[in-house]
Amino acid sequence: MNKDEAQKRADRIRAFRAELAVAEHDQAIALAPDQRARLTAYHNTLLQDFARAFDVDTTGEQKQLSMGMRIISFLGAAAISAAVFFFFYRFWGLLGTPMQLAILVAAPILATLGVELAARKERTLYFAAILGLVAFACFVLDLSMLGQIFSITPTQNAFLVWAAFAFILAYTYGIRILQVAGIISLMGYLAATMGAWHGCYWLSFGERPENIALAGLVIFGLSYVPHKLHTEFPPYYRVFGLLATLTAVLVLGHWGRASYLPFSGRTIEHVYQVLGFAGSGLTAWMGIRFRWPGTANLGSTFFAIFLYTKFFDWWWEWMPKYLFFLVIGLVAILLLLALKRLRGMSREVSP
């Protein structure tokens, strides 16, 4: 059992206790005193073991505080990384080349050692996440500045090295923010490489959104790689991969000239608009079918975005503004009714 599974078990215990209290209040069930004592002792032992081994949240208040701590740790990591970046650029020109090389080599190594020490001292990994993101920022600056010092021609391969470093830290310590950094870096490498294959300068890969769409599909495919030790990682591959793909399709639905396809811009836009509706609908269906909440929410959101952008294209120019927004509101109500019906159908078939 890992921390994610222990947290889910603790949440189920807390929900069971709350429902049991309501059922007893409504006189739907009555436990004998010895049964209640054994059950309470069993759950208390489990929660104590989970808290001791994984430092999970055993109460609702602890879970709320943990969410705040995760947000603060991210903000702290971003702030310290920014401080490192601006420190480099503020004092870099005042240092000699040997000192510059020493700092570049030592900074990511020291930050990585800090991650190891923090992970040993603290099971929640808040401080390890801060130091891990700082180590990643130092590593990115390391390669960038070494390239400038030795006049190395930059290529998209730097993205791949950054991704490898982020993934090594993420999978070693189970830090999800570093997994996200690795996903973004790997996506940048894949998109830039596909752009280079088609004759584009690698930094111009964003001018062809299909590069990003295909890279997103590759990232989505990584969610099917077995993650026995980090079961919390696959949802991030799904969400970020599909987010990149659907965003690229949305852009191509209104900017057909950026496509590789050998058709007129208008035809390409129509094709990608249809793909956008189909893709977002399929994403929402997969999220509901396989019980992936983040994927379902992403698909529903993009389906609404595609729908509303089409309404804008069709009606904004000639329809009175009050009528346009009235129609948008009525469509929103219809979507709510449809989703409510779909939610009821999923409840009927769920075990």
C-alpha positions in Angstrom: 0.0 0.0 0.0 1.2 3.5 -0.9 0.3 6.9 0.6 -2.5 7.5 -2.0 -4.2 4.2 -1.3 -3.8 4.8 2.5 -5.4 8.2 2.1 -8.4 6.8 0.1 -8.9 4.1 2.8 -8.8 6.7 5.6 -11.4 8.8 3.6 -13.7 5.8 3.3 -13.4 5.1 7.1 -14.3 8.7 7.8 -17.3 8.6 5.4 -18.4 5.2 6.8 -18.4 6.6 10.4 -20.5 9.6 9.3 -23.0 7.5 7.5 -23.2 5.0 10.3 -24.0 7.8 12.8 -26.8 9.0 10.5 -28.2 5.5 10.1 -28.2 4.9 13.8 -29.9 8.3 14.4 -32.6 7.3 12.0 -32.9 3.9 13.7 -32.0 2.0 10.5 -29.4 0.0 12.4 -28.3 -0.6 16.0 -24.9 -2.0 16.8 -24.4 -3.9 20.0 -21.9 -2.2 22.4 -19.3 -4.9 21.9 -19.7 -4.7 18.1 -19.3 -0.9 18.2 -16.2 -1.2 20.4 -14.5 -3.7 18.2 -15.3 -1.7 15.1 -14.1 1.6 16.6 -10.9 -0.1 17.8 -10.3 -1.6 14.4 -10.8 1.7 12.6 -8.7 3.6 15.2 -5.9 1.1 14.8 -6.0 1.4 11.0 -6.0 5.2 11.1 -3.1 5.3 13.6 -1.1 2.9 11.4 -1.8 5.0 8.3 -0.9 8.2 10.1 2.3 6.6 11.4 3.4 5.1 8.1 2.2 7.6 5.6 1.2 10.7 7.6 -2.3 10.7 5.9 -5.1 13.0 6.9 -7.5 11.3 9.2 -10.0 14.2 9.7 -11.7 16.7 7.5 -9.8 19.6 9.1 -6.5 17.9 8.4 -7.4 17.4 4.8 -8.3 21.1 4.4 -5.0 22.1 6.0 -3.1 19.8 3.7 -4.7 21.4 0.7 -3.6 24.8 1.9 -0.1 23.4 2.6 0.2 22.0 -0.9 -0.7 25.4 -2.4 1.7 27.2 -0.1 4.5 24.7 -1.0 3.9 25.3 -4.7 4.0 29.1 -4.3 7.1 28.8 -2.1 8.8 26.6 -4.7 7.9 29.0 -7.5 9.2 32.0 -5.5 12.5 30.3 -4.6 13.0 29.2 -8.2 12.4 32.7 -9.4 14.8 34.0 -6.8 17.5 31.6 -8.1 16.8 32.7 -11.7 17.1 36.4 -11.0 20.1 35.8 -8.7 21.9 34.2 -11.7 21.1 37.1 -14.0 21.9 39.8 -11.4 25.3 38.7 -10.4 26.4 36.4 -13.2 28.4 38.9 -15.1 30.5 39.8 -12.0 31.8 36.2 -11.6 34.7 34.6 -13.4 34.3 31.6 -15.6 35.7 29.1 -13.1 33.3 30.4 -10.4 30.4 30.3 -12.8 31.2 26.6 -13.7 31.5 25.7 -10.0 28.1 27.3 -9.2 26.4 25.6 -12.2 27.7 22.2 -11.2 27.1 22.5 -7.5 23.6 24.1 -7.5 21.5 21.2 -8.8 23.6 18.7 -6.9 23.1 20.5 -3.6 19.4 21.0 -4.2 19.0 17.3 -5.0 20.8 16.4 -1.8 18.4 18.7 0.0 15.5 16.7 -1.5 16.9 13.5 -0.2 17.4 14.9 3.3 13.9 16.5 3.4 12.3 13.3 2.1 13.9 11.3 4.9 12.9 13.8 7.6 9.3 14.5 6.4 6.9 12.0 5.0 4.4 14.6 3.6 7.1 15.7 1.2 6.1 19.4 1.3 9.7 20.6 1.8 11.0 17.9 -0.5 8.7 19.3 -3.3 10.0 22.8 -2.7 13.6 21.7 -2.9 12.8 19.4 -5.9 11.4 22.2 -7.9 14.4 24.4 -7.0 16.7 21.5 -8.1 14.8 21.4 -11.4 15.1 25.1 -11.9 18.8 25.0 -11.2 19.2 22.1 -13.6 17.4 24.0 -16.4 19.6 27.1 -15.7 22.6 24.8 -15.6 22.2 23.5 -19.1 21.2 26.9 -20.5 24.1 28.8 -19.0 26.7 26.1 -19.9 25.4 26.3 -23.5 26.0 30.0 -23.5 29.5 29.7 -21.9 30.7 27.1 -24.4 28.8 28.5 -27.4 26.8 25.3 -27.8 24.0 25.5 -30.4 20.7 25.0 -28.6 18.4 22.2 -29.7 15.2 20.6 -28.5 17.2 17.8 -26.8 17.5 20.1 -23.8 13.8 19.5 -23.2 14.4 15.7 -23.1 17.2 16.1 -20.6 15.1 18.3 -18.4 12.2 15.8 -18.6 14.5 13.0 -17.6 15.8 14.9 -14.6 12.3 15.8 -13.4 10.9 12.3 -13.9 13.9 10.8 -12.0 13.1 13.0 -9.0 9.4 12.5 -9.3 9.4 8.7 -9.4 12.2 8.5 -6.8 10.3 10.5 -4.2 6.7 10.5 -5.4 6.5 14.3 -6.0 3.7 15.1 -8.4 4.7 18.7 -9.1 8.0 17.3 -10.6 6.0 14.8 -12.6 4.1 17.8 -14.1 7.4 19.5 -14.9 8.6 16.4 -16.6 5.3 16.1 -18.6 5.6 19.7 -19.8 9.3 19.2 -20.7 8.7 15.9 -22.5 5.7 17.5 -24.4 8.0 20.3 -25.5 10.6 17.9 -26.8 8.1 15.8 -28.7 6.4 18.8 -30.3 9.7 20.5 -31.2 11.1 17.3 -32.7 8.0 16.7 -34.8 8.2 20.3 -36.0 11.9 19.8 -36.9 11.0 16.7 -38.9 8.7 18.8 -41.0 11.4 21.4 -41.7 10.5 24.0 -39.0 13.0 25.6 -36.7 12.6 23.7 -33.4 11.7 26.9 -31.4 8.8 27.5 -33.8 7.0 24.3 -33.0 4.1 26.3 -31.6 3.3 27.7 -35.0 2.0 24.2 -35.9 -0.5 23.2 -33.2 -0.7 19.7 -34.6 2.8 19.1 -33.1 1.3 19.9 -29.7 -1.8 17.8 -30.4 0.3 14.7 -31.3 2.6 15.2 -28.3 -0.5 15.4 -26.0 -1.7 12.1 -27.4 1.7 10.5 -26.6 1.6 11.9 -23.1 -2.0 10.5 -22.7 -0.7 7.1 -23.8 1.8 7.1 -20.9 -1.1 6.9 -18.5 -1.5 3.2 -19.5 2.0 2.3 -18.4 1.7 0.4 -15.2 2.4 2.5 -12.1 2.4 0.0 -9.2 4.4 2.3 -6.8 2.8 5.6 -7.8 -0.9 5.0 -8.6 -1.6 8.7 -8.3 0.6 9.5 -11.4 -1.6 8.2 -14.4 -4.4 10.9 -14.0 -1.8 13.6 -14.5 -0.7 12.0 -17.8 -4.3 11.8 -18.9 -5.4 15.3 -18.0 -2.3 17.1 -19.3 -2.1 15.1 -22.4 -5.7 15.6 -23.3 -5.6 19.2 -22.3 -2.8 19.9 -24.8 -4.5 17.9 -27.6 -7.9 19.6 -27.1 -6.4 23.0 -26.9 -4.5 22.5 -30.1 -7.7 21.3 -31.8 -9.5 24.3 -30.6 -6.8 26.6 -32.0 -6.9 24.8 -35.4 -10.7 25.0 -35.5 -10.2 28.8 -35.9 -6.8 29.0 -37.5 -6.7 26.5 -40.2 -3.8 28.0 -42.0 -1.5 26.7 -39.3 -2.3 23.1 -40.2 -0.1 20.7 -42.1 -3.1 19.4 -44.1 -3.1 20.4 -47.8 -6.5 21.9 -47.9 -8.0 25.3 -47.7 -8.0 27.0 -44.3 -11.8 27.1 -44.1 -12.0 23.3 -44.8 -9.4 22.5 -42.2 -11.2 24.7 -39.6 -14.5 22.8 -40.3 -12.6 19.4 -39.9 -11.1 20.4 -36.6 -14.3 21.8 -35.3 -15.9 18.5 -35.9 -12.9 16.7 -34.3 -13.2 19.0 -31.4 -16.8 18.1 -30.6 -16.1 14.4 -31.1 -12.9 14.5 -29.1 -14.3 16.4 -26.2 -17.4 14.2 -26.1 -15.2 11.1 -26.2 -13.1 12.5 -23.4 -16.1 13.2 -21.2 -17.5 9.7 -22.0 -14.2 8.0 -21.0 -14.0 10.0 -17.8 -17.5 8.8 -16.9 -17.0 5.2 -18.2 -13.7 4.6 -16.4 -14.4 6.9 -13.4 -11.7 9.4 -14.1 -13.2 12.6 -12.6 -10.5 15.0 -14.0 -10.9 13.6 -17.5 -14.7 13.8 -17.4 -14.5 17.5 -16.2 -12.0 18.3 -18.9 -14.1 16.8 -21.6 -17.3 18.5 -20.5 -15.5 21.9 -20.2 -14.0 21.7 -23.7 -17.3 20.5 -25.2 -19.0 23.6 -23.8 -16.1 25.8 -25.1 -16.4 24.3 -28.6 -20.2 24.7 -28.5 -20.1 28.3 -27.4 -17.4 29.3 -29.9 -19.7 27.9 -32.7 -22.6 29.9 -31.4 -20.4 33.0 -31.5 -19.4 32.3 -35.1 -23.0 31.7 -36.1 -25.0 34.3 -34.3 -22.9 37.1 -32.9 -22.8 39.3 -35.9 -26.5 39.4 -36.7 -28.4 38.5 -33.5 -29.3 41.2 -30.9 -26.9 40.9 -28.0 -29.7 40.3 -25.4 -31.1 37.5 -27.6 -27.6 36.0 -28.1 -26.9 35.8 -24.3 -30.5 34.5 -23.7 -29.9 31.7 -26.1 -26.5 30.9 -24.4 -28.3 30.8 -21.1 -31.0 28.5 -22.4 -28.4 26.2 -24.0 -26.6 26.0 -20.6 -29.9 24.9 -19.0 -30.4 22.2 -21.6 -26.8 21.0 -21.1 -27.5 20.8 -17.3 -30.6 18.8 -17.9 -28.8 16.5 -20.3 -25.9 16.0 -17.8 -28.4 15.4 -15.0 -30.1 12.7 -17.1 -26.7 11.1 -17.9 -25.7 11.3 -14.2 -29.0 9.5 -13.4 -28.3 6.8 -16.0 -24.8 6.2 -14.6 -26.3 5.8 -11.1 -28.7 3.2 -12.4 -26.0 1.0 -14.0 -23.4 1.5 -11.3 -23.0 -1.4 -8.9 
